[in-house]
Amino acid sequence: MSTKRVVTFGELMLRLAPNGYYRFFQNDQMQATFGGGEANVAVSLANYGLDSVYVTKLPKHAIGQAAVDSLRHFGVDTSKVVRGGDRVGIYFLEKGASQRGSVCIYDRAHSAIQEASPSDFDWDSIFEGADWFHFTGITPALGANLVEICREACKAAKARGVKISCDLNYRGKLWTRAEAREAMTDLCQYVDVCISNEEDAKDVFGIEAENTDIYGGKLDHQGYKSVAKQLADKFGFEKVAITLRSSISASDNDWAGMLYDGESYCFSKSYHLHIVDRVGGGDSFGGGLIYALLNGKSTQEAIEFAVAASALKHSIEGDYNRVSVSEVEKLAGGDGSGRVQR
């Protein structure tokens, strides 16, 4: 069996974060790593042994090269990364703990990808031999030019019979709900697999789960079935995946997911997470789901794999999920003891 080839497209950013749970500039040190929604998915897929291709635009200077190298370290194919522009986008992360939530501050205006043009990307060449294309709602939020680039990518993928997944990932700091709804309504017509949570579905499309209190930790399964069906009916998605997070505090969450395939609604087991780093948690879910679906897992097996992959990511520092298929399958199979492996 040939290795499945997945293309992801988005912005790779420099992440600057105080050590541990310090507040911004509580001391004079910050950890510098890289991350970004689709890049995080690309790393997961490379770790799972897939042919993972990441597409973006980055400057030719040393910081841009360091960003590329961070992906190469995991075996991600960076040959389609366009080089040019003046800056790498930055985000500052202050990790929350207990009742203090995490804080994310963007410094990404005028980044190389934000100022990219459609002519920068040869999608027919990029999708040569591809089986899957993934992007998130963060990328078109960067500007009208990115909406157009995403649309061209989707059209090229569709023309080649490539499956398309999209994580709605609404970011209120990047665009308004009205802007998101207009752009994502257009782009979702091309999407086969939609990934969302209860907030994204409401913010982007006004689709709301009934009888659910995400802040009080009360999740109603019927409400999520309704959200998934409304999304599928509106856009004709083959599958809708919804992540179910009950946020008890910044340090402790309950985590599960649901996958709707047009016929059945499959809910995963639920995990109680004591969080080390939650940034990239949703992306690790997306990576797990794509891997599972490309490998022919059943709807139930796919949602169990995706949720287990994401549960493990919450224990790992940085944006990237540094886990293997065997580690995910072990947890999905019921071994969440955390005992020492000897």
N, C-alpha and C positions, 0 to 999 in steps of 0.2 A: 504494500500500500504506500503510495507516495505521500510525503509529508504535506499536510494542509498549509496553505499560504494565506496569511491574514495581513491586510494593510490597515494601519490606523493613521489618522491625520489630526493634528492639533498643535497646540503651543507647548513647548518645553521651557520651563521656567527655572530660574535659580531660586532656591528656597533658603531663606536666612531665618534661623530660629535660635532663640536663647537656649542655653544648655538646660536640660531637664525641664523643670516647671517654673523657671525664672520668668519674671515679667520682662517686657522689652527694656533693655538697657539697665536691668538690675545689676548687671556687671558689664564689662566691656568686651564680652566674647559672644560670638554667634557661630552656630554650625552652618556650614554651606553645603547643601546637597542640591539635587535637581529633581524635578517632578512636573507632572501635568497630566490631566485626565487620560488622554489617549496614549501618552508615553507610558503611564503606569500599566495600562492594559497590555501594551506591547511587551513590556518586561515580563509580566505574568505569562504570556503566551510563549515567549522564548524559553522561560524556565520550564514550561510544560513540554518542550520539545517541538513546538510548531515553528514553521518558517515565518517569522514575525518581522514585518516591514513597517518602519515608522517614517512618516512624511511630515516635514515642517520646513520652515525657513529660519536659518540662524546666521549670525554674522561670521565672517571669516577669522575674526580675532581669537585670542587664546580662551576667552570665556565661552564663546560659541563652540570652540573645539572641545573644551572640557565637557560641555553639555552632550555633544555627540559621543565622546568617549564614555560617558556614564552609561549610555545605552549599549555601546559595543561591548562593554564589560560583561553584559548578560547574553551576548550573542544576537542582539537585535540587528537586523539589516538596516544600515543607515545610508545605503548607497543612493537612495532617492531624496535625501535631505538636500534642499536647495540652500546654497550659501550666498549671503548678501545681507544688506541692511546694516543698521548701526548698533542695535542693542538687543540684549537678551532680557526678556521680561523677568521681573523679580516679584516674589511675594514673601512677605514677612509673616511668620507664624509664631504665635504665642500659645503654647499648649495649655489648655485648661485642666483643672483638677477639682474634684469634689463639686461644689456648687458654682465654681467659677468657670464659665465657658471658654472655649478656645477662641482666639481672635486671629483673623486673617486680613492683612492689609495688602492690596495690590499696588504694584509700581510697574505696570506693564504697558502704559501708553507709549506709542511710537516704537514698539518692539518690531523686530524684523518680520515676524509673521503677521502682525497687525497691519503692516504697511505693504504686505505682499499683494501681487496682482494675479488675476487668473492665468496670465501668460507664463507665470513662473512654473506651472505644474503641467507636465505632459501625462494626463491621466491614462491614456491608452497604453503608454509604456509602463506606467506604474502598476496597472492592473494586469499586466501580462502574467498568466498562470495563477492569478489570485482566486481564492475560494470565498473570501469574506472581506468586508470593509466595515470599519467601525469608526464612528465619530461621536462627539457629545454636543449638547446644546451650548457648551462654553465657547466652542470655536466660532460659530456664526455670531455669537454675542460680541465678538471683537470688532465688528463693523460690517457695513453693507458689502464691502469687497469680499469679506470672508463668507457671507451668506452666498454670494455668487460662486465663490470657489467651491464651497460645499455642494452647491447645486450641480455644478459641472462634474464634480467627483461622483456624486450619486448617479447622474445620468450615464456617465462612462461605465460605472460599476454595473448598472442595470443592463446596459447594452451587451455586456460580457456575461450576463447571468450570474454575477457575483452577489451573494447574500449581503444584506446591509443591516447593521444594528446601530441603534442610537440610544445613548443615555441622555434623557432630557436635561438633567443637571442645570436647573435654573439658578442663575447667579444674579441677584438683585443689584449687586454693585456694578454690573457690567451693562445691563439694559433694563428697560421697563417691561412690565408684564405684557403690555400691548405690542411692543416690538418683538418680544419673544413669541407671542401667539402668532403674529403675522408670518414671521420667518419659519417657525417650526411647523406651522400648518402646511406651508409650502414644501418643506424638506421631508416631512413625515410621509408624504405620498409615495416616496421611494423606499421607505424603511420596511423591512420584514420582521425584525425583532426589536421591540421597544423596551427599554429599561427605564424604570421610574421609581419614585417613592410617592408617598401620599401628598407631600408638599409640592413636588414638581408638577404632578398632574393637576393640582388645584391652581398653582401659580401660572402655568403656561396655558392650560386649556379650560380652567374653571371646572374641572371634574373632581368631585370631592367624595371622600369616603364617609359614609354615614356612621353614626354611633362610635366615633373614634376620637380619642384624646391623646395626641402624641406627647403632650407634656405631662399628663397624669399617668401615662403608661397603660392606657386602656386601648387595646386594639380589637376591632370587631372583624372577624373573617368575612362576613357577608358584605361589609362595606368595601373591602378590597376586591372581592369578586366583582362587585358592581363597577369599580374603577377600571379594572382590567377589561371587562366586557365593553364598557363605554369607549375606551381607547381603541380596542380592536374593531368595534363596529364603525367608529368614526373614520379610521384610516385603513382598515383592511389588513392590519398586522397579522402575520402568521402566529406570532407568540408575543405575549406581554409578560415581562418579569417585574415584580414589585418587591422592593426591599422593605422590611418591616422592622423599624427600630423603635424600641421603647427607651427613651432617655431618662434613666433614673437620676443620673448626675453626669457630669463631664467624665467621671472616672468609671462609671458602671452603666452599661446598657444591656438590654436584652435584644437579641438579633435573630431574625428569621427572614424568610422570603417566600414568595408565591410565584408560580409560573402557570400561565393560562395558555393553552395550545389551541383554543377555539372550541374544544370539547370539554376537557377536564381542567379543574383548578387544583394544582398540587401545591401543598404547603410543606415547607421543610420543618425539621425539628428546630427547636429554639435553643439558642446558646446564651448563657449569661457571660458577658464580657467584662473583664477588668482591664481597662484600656491603657495601653502604652502609647499608642499614636493612632488616631482614627483617620487622619488625612490619607486618602487613597483607599479607604475601606470600600466605597462604592465601586471604584475602578477595579479592585481585586474581585469583586462580585461579577462585574462584567467580563473580566478575563476568564474567570472560572466557568461562566455560563457559555461563552463562545467556545472554549475548549470542549466542554461537555457535549454541546450540540453538534460540533464538527466531528466528534468521535462517536456519534450515533447513540448516545445515552438516552434513556427514556426521559419523559418529562419529569418524573419524580427523581430519578437519578441525577438529572441535570441541575435541578434546583438544590438538591442536597450538596452536590459538589460545589456549586457557586457560593452557597451560604457558608460552607465549611472553609473554603478558600478565604473568604472575607473575614471570618472569625479569626483565622490565624493571622491575617494582616494586622488586625488591631493590636497584636502583641509585638509588632515589629516597628522599629524606629525608621523614619523616612517615608517617602511616598511609595517606594517600590516594594512589592510583595515578594520576599525572598524565600519562597517555598517550592517544594517539588510536588509532582502528581501523587507520589506515594504518601507524603505527609498529609495532603488534603484527603485522599481516599481513606486513610487511617482514621482521621477525625470524622469524616462523613459516615464511616462504618460504625461509629459509636465509641471510639476510644478518645475521650476528651480529658483523661485523667491528668495529663501534664507530667506524668512520671518520667524519671530519668531514663533515657534510652541507652542500654548497655549491650 
